C-alpha cells in the first residue's frame, strides 16, 4: 500500500542520539520514512551501521567526552535515545557517565541553541511509589533496585523543568517485531535471556520469579510510532509517557510459551535464579510493578490507534524465530 507523503510544513529537523542502537535505529528509519531531516549522532565505530538516505546526516563522537563539539544549528527537536541499558556488570561510575552526564550536556546544548523540543527516552523501571505504581509524574529514586534504574531516574530529574518542550518516554522491556531476525532478537532485551537458555541446555530453567507477575513488556513498533507521533503533534511540555502494553502474559504464561517454542523443557520459579546468567532478570520477574497510563493510553489511541497487547503466541513466535535462525546458522557453517 502506498504511504501518503508528509506535508512539507510538518517536517522537522531532528538531532537524534543512539541512532545505531536497538531502539534508535528503528526510530531513525521511522523518522526518515515520515520525511523528516535527521542528524544522527553515533560513535565512530557505529556509523557504518546506518543506512544511506538523502535526508540523513551522520555526526560521530562520544557524548561522555567533555570536549565534544555538537552542531550549533538550531534543530526543531533533540531526541535522546543513547544509553547504557545494562542490568549488571557495569560500575556506577560507568553508568553515570553513560546515562546521566550526556543528559546534562544535551540539556545545556538545547538551551544554548534554542531547541524548542527535547524528547528523552527513559525506562518504565524508574523509581515507583511505595505501592509499586509508577505514576505519569516524576519518579522516586529511593525505590530503584539497581544502578541502571537509579541513573535513568536521576536523568529524568535533571531534565524536568530545565529544558523547553520536554517529553519523557518510559518504554518497558522492548520486544522486537512480529517476524524478527536473530540479529534483532539478539540486540533486544530478550537476547541475553535466550542465550542463557542456550547455555543452560534448555532443560529445566530455575528462575528467580513469581508465577503471577506480569512483566512490563512493550512492542518496539509501538514505542517508535508513539515517539514519532508525539514529535509531529503539538508539544505537551513535561509530559511523562509510560509505554507498557496494556495486556501482558504472566511469568507462568511466558514459561509455557517458551516451552512450546522449544527453548526449555520446564520452568521452575524460585526466590533466586540458580544460574548467574538469569539473575539480572530476577528483579523484573518477581517484583510486582504497575503503571499509571491514563494519559499515555489516551494519547496512543489518538496518534497510533492504541498500544498493542503482548500474547503468549507472540512470545512463542519470537522463541521459534530464535531457534530457526540458530538452525540455519549451524547448517550454513
C-alpha positions as CSV (number, residue, x, y, z in Angstrom):
1,X,0.0,0.0,0.0
2,X,1.3,3.4,-0.9
3,X,2.1,5.7,2.0
4,X,0.8,9.3,1.9
5,X,3.8,11.8,1.9
6,X,4.1,14.1,4.9
7,X,3.2,17.7,4.1
8,X,6.3,19.9,4.0
9,X,5.0,22.1,6.8
10,X,5.1,19.2,9.3
11,X,8.6,18.0,8.5
12,X,11.2,18.5,11.3
13,X,14.9,18.9,11.6
14,X,15.9,16.4,14.3
15,X,19.1,15.7,16.2
16,X,19.0,12.0,17.2
17,X,21.4,10.2,19.6
18,X,21.7,6.5,19.7
19,X,20.7,6.1,16.1
20,X,22.6,2.8,15.7
21,X,21.1,1.1,18.8
22,X,18.2,-1.3,19.2
23,X,15.5,1.3,19.6
24,X,17.3,4.3,18.0
25,X,17.9,2.5,14.7
26,X,14.2,1.7,14.4
27,X,13.3,5.2,15.3
28,X,15.7,6.6,12.7
29,X,14.1,4.5,10.0
30,X,10.7,5.7,11.0
31,X,11.6,9.4,11.1
32,X,13.2,9.1,7.6
33,X,10.2,7.3,6.3
34,X,8.0,10.1,7.5
35,X,10.1,12.6,5.6
36,X,12.0,14.3,8.5
37,X,15.6,15.5,8.2
38,X,17.7,13.7,10.8
39,X,21.2,14.4,12.1
40,X,22.2,11.1,13.7
41,X,24.9,11.3,16.4
42,X,26.7,7.9,16.9
43,X,30.1,6.6,18.0
44,X,32.6,6.4,15.1
45,X,32.7,2.6,15.2
46,X,28.9,2.5,14.6
47,X,28.5,4.8,11.7
48,X,28.7,2.0,9.1
49,X,25.5,0.5,10.6
50,X,23.4,3.5,9.5
51,X,21.5,3.4,6.1
52,X,22.2,5.9,3.4
53,X,19.5,8.4,2.9
54,X,19.5,11.9,1.3
55,X,17.8,13.3,4.5
56,X,20.3,11.8,6.9
57,X,23.5,13.4,8.1
58,X,25.8,11.4,10.4
59,X,27.9,13.1,13.1
60,X,30.3,10.9,15.1
61,X,31.6,11.4,18.6
62,X,31.3,10.4,22.2
63,X,28.7,12.0,24.5
64,X,30.9,11.4,27.5
65,X,33.7,13.5,26.0
66,X,33.8,16.8,27.9
67,X,35.4,18.5,24.9
68,X,32.8,17.3,22.5
69,X,31.5,20.0,20.0
70,X,28.0,19.5,18.6
71,X,26.5,21.2,15.6
72,X,25.4,24.7,16.5
73,X,22.4,24.9,14.2
74,X,19.0,25.2,15.8
75,X,17.2,21.9,15.4
76,X,13.4,21.6,15.8
77,X,14.0,18.8,18.3
78,X,16.6,16.7,20.1
79,X,15.6,13.1,20.6
80,X,17.9,11.4,23.1
81,X,17.9,7.6,22.8
82,X,21.5,6.8,23.6
83,X,22.0,4.9,26.9
84,X,23.8,2.1,28.6
85,X,20.9,-0.4,29.5
86,X,23.0,-2.8,31.4
87,X,21.3,-4.6,34.4
88,X,24.6,-6.0,35.7
89,X,28.3,-5.9,35.0
90,X,28.8,-2.1,34.8
91,X,30.1,0.1,37.6
92,X,28.1,3.0,39.0
93,X,30.7,5.5,37.5
94,X,30.3,4.0,34.0
95,X,26.5,4.1,34.3
96,X,26.6,7.7,35.5
97,X,28.9,8.7,32.6
98,X,26.6,6.9,30.1
99,X,23.1,7.7,31.4
100,X,23.4,11.0,33.3
101,X,26.4,13.1,32.1
102,X,25.1,13.2,28.4
103,X,21.7,14.4,29.6
104,X,23.3,17.3,31.4
105,X,25.4,18.1,28.3
106,X,22.5,17.9,25.9
107,X,20.2,19.9,28.1
108,X,22.8,22.7,28.2
109,X,23.3,22.5,24.4
110,X,19.5,22.7,23.8
111,X,19.2,25.8,26.0
112,X,22.2,27.4,24.3
113,X,21.0,26.8,20.8
114,X,17.3,27.5,21.4
115,X,15.9,24.0,20.6
116,X,12.1,24.0,21.1
117,X,11.6,20.3,21.8
118,X,13.5,17.7,23.8
119,X,12.3,14.1,23.7
120,X,14.1,11.9,26.2
121,X,13.9,8.1,26.2
122,X,13.9,6.8,29.8
123,X,12.6,3.5,31.1
124,X,9.4,2.2,32.7
125,X,11.5,0.9,35.6
126,X,12.4,4.3,37.1
127,X,11.5,4.6,40.8
128,X,7.9,3.9,41.5
129,X,5.9,4.8,44.7
130,X,5.8,2.7,47.8
131,X,3.0,0.6,46.4
132,X,5.0,-0.3,43.2
133,X,3.0,2.1,41.0
134,X,4.8,4.4,38.5
135,X,2.6,7.4,38.0
136,X,2.7,9.6,34.9
137,X,4.8,12.0,37.1
138,X,8.3,12.4,38.5
139,X,9.9,9.2,39.7
140,X,11.2,8.2,43.2
141,X,15.0,7.3,43.2
142,X,14.8,5.7,46.6
143,X,12.7,2.8,45.3
144,X,15.1,1.9,42.5
145,X,16.6,-1.6,42.7
146,X,19.8,-1.3,40.6
147,X,22.2,1.3,39.2
148,X,20.6,1.4,35.8
149,X,17.2,2.4,37.3
150,X,18.9,4.9,39.5
151,X,20.8,6.6,36.7
152,X,17.7,6.8,34.5
153,X,15.6,8.2,37.4
154,X,18.3,10.8,38.0
155,X,18.4,11.8,34.4
156,X,14.7,12.5,34.4
157,X,15.1,14.7,37.4
158,X,17.8,16.7,35.8
159,X,15.6,17.4,32.8
160,X,12.3,18.2,34.3
161,X,11.8,21.9,34.4
162,X,15.2,22.6,32.8
163,X,14.6,22.3,29.1
164,X,11.9,23.6,26.8
165,X,9.4,21.2,25.3
166,X,10.5,18.2,27.4
167,X,8.7,14.9,27.0
168,X,9.9,11.8,28.7
169,X,9.2,8.3,27.2
170,X,9.3,5.3,29.5
171,X,9.2,2.1,27.5
172,X,9.2,-1.2,29.3
173,X,11.1,-4.3,28.2
174,X,11.1,-3.6,24.5
175,X,10.4,-6.6,22.3
176,X,11.2,-6.8,18.6
177,X,8.8,-7.0,15.7
178,X,6.4,-9.9,15.0
179,X,8.8,-11.6,12.5
180,X,12.3,-10.7,13.6
181,X,15.7,-11.8,12.5
182,X,18.0,-13.4,15.0
183,X,20.2,-10.3,14.9
184,X,17.3,-8.1,16.0
185,X,16.3,-10.6,18.8
186,X,20.0,-10.7,20.0
187,X,20.0,-6.9,20.3
188,X,16.7,-6.9,22.2
189,X,16.4,-7.4,25.9
190,X,15.3,-11.0,25.2
191,X,18.6,-11.8,23.5
192,X,20.6,-12.4,26.8
193,X,17.7,-14.4,28.2
194,X,17.6,-16.7,25.2
195,X,21.4,-17.0,25.2
196,X,21.2,-18.0,28.9
197,X,18.6,-20.7,27.9
198,X,21.1,-22.0,25.3
199,X,23.9,-22.1,27.9
200,X,21.8,-24.0,30.5
201,X,21.0,-26.7,27.9
202,X,17.2,-26.0,27.5
203,X,16.3,-28.4,30.3
204,X,14.6,-27.2,33.5
205,X,15.1,-23.5,33.9
206,X,15.1,-22.4,37.5
207,X,14.2,-18.7,37.6
208,X,14.0,-16.2,40.4
209,X,10.4,-15.3,39.6
210,X,6.8,-15.3,40.8
211,X,4.4,-17.0,38.5
212,X,1.6,-14.4,38.8
213,X,3.8,-11.3,37.9
214,X,3.1,-9.6,34.5
215,X,6.5,-8.2,33.4
216,X,6.4,-4.7,31.7
217,X,6.7,-5.7,28.1
218,X,6.1,-3.4,25.2
219,X,6.4,-3.6,21.4
220,X,9.2,-1.7,19.7
221,X,6.9,-0.7,16.8
222,X,4.6,1.0,19.3
223,X,7.4,2.9,21.0
224,X,8.8,4.1,17.7
225,X,5.5,5.2,16.3
226,X,4.5,6.9,19.6
227,X,7.7,8.9,19.8
228,X,7.4,9.9,16.1
229,X,3.7,10.7,16.5
230,X,4.4,13.0,19.5
231,X,7.2,14.7,17.6
232,X,4.7,15.6,14.9
233,X,2.0,16.7,17.4
234,X,1.7,19.9,19.4
235,X,4.1,19.9,22.3
236,X,3.0,18.8,25.8
237,X,5.8,20.1,28.0
238,X,6.9,18.0,30.9
239,X,4.7,15.0,29.9
240,X,5.8,11.6,31.0
241,X,4.5,8.6,29.0
242,X,4.5,5.1,30.5
243,X,4.8,2.9,27.4
244,X,3.9,-0.6,28.6
245,X,1.5,-2.9,26.8
246,X,-1.9,-2.8,28.5
247,X,-2.3,-6.6,28.5
248,X,0.7,-8.8,29.1
249,X,1.2,-12.5,30.0
250,X,2.1,-13.7,33.4
251,X,5.5,-15.2,34.1
252,X,3.9,-18.7,34.1
253,X,2.3,-18.0,30.7
254,X,5.7,-16.8,29.4
255,X,7.2,-20.0,30.6
256,X,4.6,-22.1,28.8
257,X,5.2,-20.1,25.6
258,X,8.9,-20.7,25.7
259,X,8.4,-24.4,26.4
260,X,6.2,-24.7,23.4
261,X,8.8,-22.9,21.3
262,X,11.4,-25.5,22.4
263,X,13.6,-23.1,24.4
264,X,13.3,-25.2,27.6
265,X,11.7,-28.4,28.9
266,X,10.3,-26.8,32.1
267,X,10.3,-23.6,34.2
268,X,10.6,-23.7,37.9
269,X,10.1,-20.5,39.9
270,X,12.3,-19.9,42.9
271,X,13.3,-16.9,45.2
272,X,16.6,-16.6,43.3
273,X,17.7,-17.9,39.9
274,X,20.1,-20.9,40.1
275,X,22.2,-19.8,37.1
276,X,24.0,-16.4,37.4
277,X,23.1,-15.5,33.8
278,X,19.4,-15.3,34.7
279,X,19.9,-13.3,38.0
280,X,19.8,-9.8,36.4
281,X,16.2,-10.7,35.4
282,X,15.1,-11.8,38.9
283,X,14.1,-8.2,39.8
284,X,11.8,-7.9,36.7
285,X,10.2,-11.3,37.0
286,X,9.5,-11.2,40.7
287,X,8.7,-7.6,41.6
288,X,5.1,-6.5,41.3
289,X,5.1,-3.3,39.2
290,X,2.2,-1.4,37.9
291,X,1.9,1.7,35.7
292,X,-0.5,4.6,35.5
293,X,-1.3,5.0,31.8
294,X,-4.4,7.2,31.7
295,X,-2.7,9.9,29.6
296,X,-0.5,7.5,27.7
297,X,-3.2,5.2,26.5
298,X,-5.5,8.2,25.5
299,X,-2.6,9.7,23.5
300,X,-1.7,6.3,22.0
301,X,-5.3,5.8,20.9
302,X,-5.2,9.3,19.3
303,X,-1.9,9.1,17.4
304,X,-1.2,5.4,16.7
305,X,-4.5,3.7,17.2
306,X,-3.5,2.3,20.7
307,X,-0.8,0.2,22.2
308,X,-0.6,-3.5,21.2
309,X,-1.0,-6.3,23.7
310,X,1.6,-9.0,24.2
311,X,0.3,-12.5,23.8
312,X,1.7,-16.0,24.6
313,X,1.6,-16.6,20.8
314,X,3.8,-13.6,20.1
315,X,6.4,-14.7,22.6
316,X,6.3,-18.3,21.3
317,X,6.9,-16.9,17.8
318,X,10.0,-15.0,19.0
319,X,11.3,-18.1,20.6
320,X,10.8,-20.1,17.4
321,X,12.4,-17.4,15.3
322,X,15.5,-17.6,17.5
323,X,15.7,-21.3,17.2
324,X,15.1,-21.4,13.4
325,X,17.8,-18.8,12.8
326,X,20.2,-20.8,15.0
327,X,19.5,-24.0,12.9
328,X,20.1,-22.1,9.7
329,X,23.3,-20.7,11.1
330,X,24.5,-24.2,12.0
331,X,23.6,-25.6,8.6
332,X,25.4,-22.9,6.7
333,X,28.6,-23.1,8.9
